[in-house]
Amino acid sequence: IESEVFLPPRRRGTTRPAFAVQPAGRPFRFAYCGQLWNSYWQALRVLAEVGQKHGWQLDIYTNEHGRRVAGRDHVNVRVHDFLPEDRLVPHLAEEADALVVALDFSDAGGPTMETMFSSKMAEYTATGLPVVIMAPPYANMARWGKTQGCFVVIDRLDRDHIDRELSALAGDPERC
């Protein structure tokens, strides 16, 4: 089977991704888009807790069910309605500094996570922003992300590990 891999957009004459520069004076912003199942929220909640001590923001674009799942327990989490498809990529490219894919780390989700590949990767990579993949090590998404070299892969919900990886990204978003 013939195929072609499309990586995030690049600036002319460089291998650096063409993402926007974070405006001075605003917190580093992570964004998650999609259905927010309880099992996905477990990973995002850890990101929110780690981010709160750094002043990072987590914007979640989801539906009413996702609003209920996320609740209002974290001051650094903002929940928004889904964006229309034609506005999603430009909005994320303008408002976010990094995008997040969060998968199920529970034993119950194992068989599904092993083969799942998130369809949001098409929109995410079109923004040119760094992508954080939060998925267990056996998940197809985590294994794939590690081979591409341009993703931050969080394959365990260890707060110190997450803090190190995301602090490095927030300190130098052009590192990947």
Backbone bond lengths (Angstrom), bond angles and torsions (degrees), N, CA, C in turn:
res aa  C-N    CA-C-N  psi(-1)  N-CA   C-N-CA  omega(-1)  CA-C   N-CA-C  phi
1 I - - - 1.444 - - 1.517 108.59 -
2 E 1.319 115.81 124.43 1.457 119.80 176.46 1.520 109.48 -80.85
3 S 1.324 115.40 142.58 1.459 119.30 177.88 1.518 109.10 -153.06
4 E 1.312 114.86 166.74 1.446 121.64 178.10 1.516 107.95 -138.04
5 V 1.327 116.92 137.12 1.457 121.53 179.39 1.522 108.29 -98.47
6 F 1.322 116.43 128.16 1.456 122.36 176.38 1.518 108.04 -106.76
7 L 1.315 116.40 117.16 1.454 121.09 177.78 1.518 109.06 -93.59
8 P 1.339 117.96 170.49 1.466 120.45 -179.11 1.525 112.22 -54.76
9 P 1.355 116.19 152.80 1.464 120.25 179.95 1.532 111.36 -56.56
10 R 1.296 116.82 146.62 1.464 122.13 -178.76 1.516 110.26 -121.18
11 R 1.332 116.10 150.69 1.457 120.25 173.09 1.525 108.53 -68.49
12 R 1.311 116.82 149.60 1.470 120.00 178.10 1.516 110.81 -61.41
13 G 1.314 115.56 134.63 1.452 120.73 176.09 1.513 115.25 77.11
14 T 1.317 118.71 11.99 1.453 121.19 -179.52 1.520 109.84 -146.84
15 T 1.317 115.16 164.36 1.465 119.68 175.39 1.525 110.52 -96.86
16 R 1.329 117.28 2.49 1.462 121.33 -179.23 1.530 111.35 -74.96
17 P 1.344 117.57 139.24 1.463 119.50 174.45 1.530 111.01 -62.11
18 A 1.323 115.72 151.16 1.465 121.64 -177.18 1.511 111.12 -93.61
19 F 1.332 118.25 56.50 1.451 118.02 179.22 1.522 111.58 -96.54
20 A 1.313 113.41 160.19 1.460 120.49 -177.53 1.524 110.72 -68.07
21 V 1.310 115.13 155.37 1.457 120.86 176.34 1.527 108.49 -87.89
22 Q 1.314 116.42 133.85 1.455 121.54 179.41 1.525 109.50 -63.11
23 P 1.338 117.43 123.44 1.466 119.62 178.17 1.527 111.57 -61.66
24 A 1.312 116.33 141.47 1.459 121.25 178.78 1.521 110.26 -61.96
25 G 1.311 115.87 143.03 1.452 120.45 174.73 1.519 115.41 88.37
26 R 1.308 118.60 -1.18 1.456 118.60 176.70 1.523 109.13 -117.72
27 P 1.321 116.91 152.29 1.468 119.25 -178.17 1.526 112.00 -68.71
28 F 1.317 114.96 156.64 1.460 120.52 172.90 1.525 106.93 -64.53
29 R 1.332 117.02 133.12 1.467 121.23 -174.84 1.518 111.93 -116.75
30 F 1.325 114.61 124.31 1.456 122.03 170.35 1.525 106.35 -98.53
31 A 1.321 117.35 147.82 1.466 120.72 177.27 1.519 109.86 -133.09
32 Y 1.318 115.05 140.06 1.468 123.63 175.34 1.520 106.85 -123.84
33 C 1.327 116.94 135.01 1.463 121.44 178.85 1.523 109.16 -126.66
34 G 1.316 116.46 131.01 1.454 119.09 173.79 1.512 113.20 136.23
35 Q 1.329 113.90 -175.06 1.465 120.20 175.98 1.522 108.13 -58.78
36 L 1.298 116.30 141.74 1.461 119.86 179.62 1.521 108.59 -117.96
37 W 1.308 115.27 90.91 1.464 121.08 176.87 1.518 108.45 -79.99
38 N 1.317 116.67 156.61 1.462 121.07 178.88 1.526 111.17 -53.81
39 S 1.321 116.57 -41.65 1.470 120.18 -177.96 1.537 111.78 -66.66
40 Y 1.329 118.54 -33.20 1.460 120.85 177.06 1.526 110.11 -73.35
41 W 1.323 116.31 -36.03 1.464 121.27 179.61 1.526 110.92 -61.81
42 Q 1.351 117.34 -30.11 1.462 119.36 179.51 1.532 110.43 -57.36
43 A 1.319 117.33 -42.65 1.470 120.78 178.44 1.525 110.91 -71.50
44 L 1.317 116.98 -44.95 1.464 120.19 -179.73 1.520 112.25 -64.74
45 R 1.315 116.65 -33.38 1.472 120.27 178.24 1.530 110.51 -62.52
46 V 1.327 116.91 -40.94 1.463 119.67 178.12 1.534 109.65 -65.16
47 L 1.325 116.92 -42.13 1.465 119.99 176.27 1.529 110.03 -58.23
48 A 1.336 116.83 -44.89 1.471 121.32 -179.83 1.527 111.09 -62.01
49 E 1.318 116.66 -42.38 1.474 120.24 -178.80 1.522 110.93 -66.21
50 V 1.324 117.05 -43.60 1.465 120.36 176.96 1.532 109.27 -64.49
51 G 1.321 116.04 -43.95 1.457 120.50 -178.09 1.511 114.51 -65.02
52 Q 1.316 116.69 -29.87 1.467 120.16 -177.46 1.520 110.94 -60.98
53 K 1.321 117.63 -38.16 1.470 119.24 -179.01 1.528 112.17 -72.07
54 H 1.339 116.90 -19.15 1.471 121.09 178.53 1.524 112.39 -98.29
55 G 1.328 116.85 -8.38 1.457 119.97 -176.98 1.521 113.25 82.26
56 W 1.338 117.53 16.87 1.462 121.17 178.42 1.518 110.24 -77.31
57 Q 1.312 116.15 154.83 1.464 123.46 179.11 1.532 109.00 -109.57
58 L 1.331 117.05 143.47 1.466 122.46 171.92 1.518 107.56 -120.90
59 D 1.320 116.30 114.65 1.460 121.96 176.16 1.516 108.29 -100.97
60 I 1.330 116.04 127.45 1.458 122.13 -179.46 1.523 108.22 -115.84
61 Y 1.332 116.25 125.01 1.467 122.79 177.96 1.517 106.79 -107.55
62 T 1.332 116.48 110.49 1.456 120.72 -172.11 1.525 110.61 -153.26
63 N 1.318 115.95 -168.62 1.464 121.94 179.26 1.534 110.50 -102.68
64 E 1.325 116.47 -172.52 1.471 121.55 -178.00 1.527 111.58 -60.62
65 H 1.327 116.75 -40.73 1.469 119.58 177.54 1.534 110.12 -58.77
66 G 1.329 116.88 -44.00 1.454 121.04 178.87 1.515 112.74 -62.15
67 R 1.330 116.14 -35.81 1.469 120.00 176.49 1.531 110.67 -60.49
68 R 1.325 116.12 -42.78 1.471 120.15 179.93 1.524 111.01 -66.74
69 V 1.322 116.96 -39.81 1.462 120.87 -179.48 1.528 110.43 -64.20
70 A 1.331 116.94 -47.23 1.466 121.03 -177.12 1.523 112.06 -68.79
71 G 1.318 116.96 -30.64 1.460 119.45 179.40 1.510 112.43 63.07
72 R 1.323 114.66 -155.45 1.473 120.06 -177.67 1.521 111.12 -135.60
73 D 1.318 116.69 33.78 1.460 121.16 -174.50 1.525 114.91 -84.55
74 H 1.308 117.36 -13.51 1.462 120.31 -176.02 1.525 110.16 -122.17
75 V 1.325 115.79 124.27 1.463 120.12 -177.43 1.526 111.94 -69.62
76 N 1.319 117.73 -18.87 1.465 120.95 -177.96 1.528 112.89 -97.00
77 V 1.337 117.48 10.55 1.467 121.41 178.17 1.522 108.66 -111.71
78 R 1.332 114.66 124.93 1.461 120.24 174.98 1.523 107.47 -116.26
79 V 1.327 116.04 132.31 1.463 120.82 -179.37 1.524 108.66 -109.74
80 H 1.332 115.57 129.19 1.461 123.11 -177.03 1.522 109.47 -122.27
81 D 1.326 115.81 161.00 1.456 120.78 172.55 1.526 109.22 -69.77
82 F 1.339 115.40 157.60 1.461 119.87 172.75 1.523 109.33 -53.41
83 L 1.315 116.28 148.64 1.463 121.82 175.01 1.523 109.29 -98.04
84 P 1.331 117.43 147.38 1.466 119.51 174.22 1.532 109.41 -59.63
85 E 1.312 115.59 146.75 1.461 121.18 -175.64 1.524 112.86 -54.00
86 D 1.326 118.09 -39.79 1.461 120.93 -177.01 1.533 113.05 -72.09
87 R 1.328 117.95 -14.56 1.475 121.47 179.46 1.520 112.99 -105.31
88 L 1.331 117.02 -12.01 1.461 120.66 -172.13 1.532 112.89 -60.52
89 V 1.312 117.80 -57.51 1.467 120.80 -175.44 1.524 111.83 -61.87
90 P 1.348 119.87 -49.66 1.471 117.74 179.25 1.527 112.89 -62.36
91 H 1.334 117.22 -37.35 1.464 120.38 179.90 1.524 110.82 -64.32
92 L 1.319 116.65 -48.46 1.465 119.76 179.88 1.519 111.47 -62.57
93 A 1.317 116.91 -42.55 1.466 120.64 179.96 1.525 111.28 -60.63
94 E 1.321 116.85 -32.96 1.469 121.93 -179.56 1.525 112.78 -82.96
95 E 1.318 117.50 -39.48 1.470 121.63 -169.20 1.522 115.56 -98.75
96 A 1.324 118.32 -24.01 1.464 120.70 -175.13 1.522 111.04 -106.39
97 D 1.320 115.03 160.84 1.460 121.59 174.83 1.526 111.39 -109.54
98 A 1.332 116.23 -23.82 1.467 122.31 177.00 1.523 107.63 -155.85
99 L 1.316 116.12 150.14 1.465 122.03 -178.65 1.518 109.46 -112.18
100 V 1.327 116.16 151.12 1.461 120.92 -174.51 1.520 111.42 -124.42
101 V 1.319 115.20 132.39 1.467 122.75 166.47 1.524 104.55 -106.71
102 A 1.323 117.30 124.61 1.466 120.97 179.43 1.524 108.76 -120.61
103 L 1.322 115.77 128.10 1.454 121.13 179.04 1.522 110.46 -117.43
104 D 1.303 115.33 177.75 1.458 124.25 -175.90 1.530 110.52 -81.61
105 F 1.326 117.53 121.90 1.459 122.68 177.70 1.527 112.08 -94.45
106 S 1.333 118.40 -4.29 1.464 120.72 -176.54 1.525 111.40 -73.72
107 D 1.333 116.06 157.19 1.467 120.81 176.75 1.525 111.03 -60.77
108 A 1.320 116.67 -34.77 1.467 120.82 -178.08 1.528 111.73 -64.35
109 G 1.308 117.39 -31.88 1.458 120.81 -178.44 1.509 114.33 -84.61
110 G 1.325 117.44 -8.17 1.457 122.69 -174.28 1.512 116.78 -46.66
111 P 1.338 118.41 -56.48 1.468 118.86 -177.12 1.532 112.92 -59.99
112 T 1.304 117.54 -37.99 1.469 120.29 179.76 1.522 110.61 -72.49
113 M 1.328 117.24 -43.80 1.463 120.95 -177.27 1.522 111.70 -66.59
114 E 1.314 116.48 -28.49 1.466 120.33 -178.43 1.528 111.86 -59.06
115 T 1.322 117.24 -36.17 1.463 120.44 -176.12 1.524 114.14 -111.45
116 M 1.321 118.40 -6.21 1.461 121.38 -175.69 1.532 111.53 -70.93
117 F 1.329 114.90 142.47 1.460 121.32 171.54 1.521 106.75 -134.99
118 S 1.307 116.90 118.01 1.457 122.04 -173.37 1.527 112.40 -66.86
119 S 1.317 115.70 128.65 1.468 120.38 178.47 1.527 112.34 -69.43
120 K 1.323 117.63 -17.72 1.468 119.30 -179.69 1.527 112.19 -69.77
121 M 1.327 117.69 -10.03 1.460 120.01 178.87 1.530 111.72 -61.28
122 A 1.321 118.14 -29.41 1.471 120.27 177.98 1.521 110.15 -61.56
123 E 1.330 116.99 -50.63 1.464 120.80 179.16 1.522 111.23 -68.28
124 Y 1.324 116.38 -42.28 1.462 119.86 -177.90 1.526 111.09 -59.35
125 T 1.315 117.85 -49.92 1.464 119.05 -177.18 1.529 111.72 -69.02
126 A 1.323 117.42 -24.75 1.468 120.60 177.65 1.525 112.17 -66.70
127 T 1.338 118.18 -21.86 1.463 120.56 179.14 1.514 112.21 -74.94
128 G 1.330 117.20 -24.61 1.461 120.79 -174.75 1.510 113.39 79.92
129 L 1.333 117.49 4.88 1.468 121.80 179.63 1.525 110.75 -84.42
130 P 1.327 117.46 157.09 1.458 119.83 172.76 1.532 110.01 -61.70
131 V 1.322 116.47 146.28 1.459 121.83 179.20 1.522 108.85 -119.44
132 V 1.333 115.07 128.15 1.457 122.67 175.66 1.520 106.99 -99.89
133 I 1.326 116.73 122.47 1.462 121.69 177.66 1.521 107.44 -105.37
134 M 1.336 116.30 112.80 1.463 121.92 176.88 1.529 107.05 -102.61
135 A 1.323 115.83 101.97 1.458 121.08 -174.86 1.523 109.07 -154.11
136 P 1.331 117.16 148.79 1.469 119.03 178.33 1.533 110.81 -62.18
137 P 1.341 118.06 156.34 1.459 121.09 -173.69 1.529 114.72 -60.86
138 Y 1.320 118.21 -26.02 1.463 120.87 179.95 1.533 112.27 -84.43
139 A 1.325 117.98 -6.57 1.467 121.34 -177.68 1.527 110.69 -72.91
140 N 1.306 115.36 140.17 1.456 122.18 177.97 1.529 110.95 -53.49
141 M 1.327 117.72 -42.18 1.471 122.08 -179.19 1.526 111.21 -60.41
142 A 1.328 117.51 -44.41 1.465 121.04 -178.91 1.527 110.55 -66.58
143 R 1.314 116.48 -45.65 1.471 120.20 -179.68 1.526 110.65 -62.06
144 W 1.327 116.45 -44.31 1.461 120.70 179.54 1.527 110.73 -64.02
145 G 1.338 116.57 -46.90 1.463 120.60 -178.55 1.513 112.98 -58.06
146 K 1.324 117.11 -36.64 1.466 120.91 179.57 1.524 112.00 -68.12
147 T 1.318 117.52 -28.90 1.467 119.86 -178.47 1.518 112.62 -82.58
148 Q 1.322 118.56 -16.01 1.462 121.46 -175.02 1.517 113.42 -87.32
149 G 1.322 117.60 -24.58 1.450 120.49 176.79 1.516 115.75 75.82
150 C 1.316 118.66 0.47 1.465 119.43 -178.67 1.527 111.50 -124.68
151 F 1.313 116.98 23.16 1.463 122.28 178.66 1.517 109.19 -129.85
152 V 1.322 116.36 150.82 1.452 121.36 171.92 1.521 105.39 -97.45
153 V 1.322 116.92 116.81 1.462 121.02 -177.28 1.523 109.33 -105.47
154 I 1.323 115.01 120.11 1.468 122.60 175.15 1.520 105.37 -104.94
155 D 1.336 117.17 105.09 1.460 119.56 -174.94 1.526 113.96 -108.57
156 R 1.316 115.06 14.71 1.477 120.24 172.14 1.522 108.07 -154.54
157 L 1.319 115.69 146.81 1.471 120.27 -176.71 1.532 111.00 -90.31
158 D 1.288 115.10 50.91 1.460 123.14 177.09 1.530 107.69 -94.21
159 R 1.318 117.32 118.93 1.463 121.19 -174.55 1.519 113.45 -58.50
160 D 1.336 117.84 -40.48 1.472 119.88 179.39 1.528 111.19 -64.46
161 H 1.324 116.34 -42.13 1.470 121.12 177.77 1.530 110.35 -62.49
162 I 1.314 116.67 -46.73 1.467 121.48 179.66 1.521 110.54 -62.40
163 D 1.320 116.46 -43.44 1.463 121.38 179.05 1.532 110.32 -58.95
164 R 1.331 117.16 -48.06 1.477 120.79 -179.41 1.529 111.50 -61.05
165 E 1.331 116.44 -49.94 1.465 120.59 -176.05 1.533 112.17 -64.50
166 L 1.327 116.11 -45.60 1.465 119.10 -176.94 1.523 111.95 -76.33
167 S 1.328 118.15 -30.73 1.467 120.24 174.65 1.523 110.24 -64.60
168 A 1.338 116.35 -40.35 1.462 119.81 177.05 1.523 110.54 -62.87
169 L 1.325 117.10 -41.78 1.461 120.93 178.55 1.527 111.17 -65.90
170 A 1.329 117.29 -47.86 1.467 120.74 -178.67 1.536 110.85 -64.02
171 G 1.333 117.08 -30.83 1.455 120.64 178.63 1.515 113.29 -76.27
172 D 1.329 116.64 -23.59 1.468 121.72 -178.59 1.517 109.63 -152.80
173 P 1.354 117.02 76.14 1.460 119.22 -175.61 1.526 114.64 -63.63
174 E 1.335 117.71 -13.58 1.463 120.04 178.81 1.520 111.89 -90.49
175 R 1.352 117.68 6.62 1.469 120.65 -177.09 1.506 113.51 -64.09
176 C 1.317 117.29 -23.20 1.470 117.78 178.98 1.496 108.09 -113.05
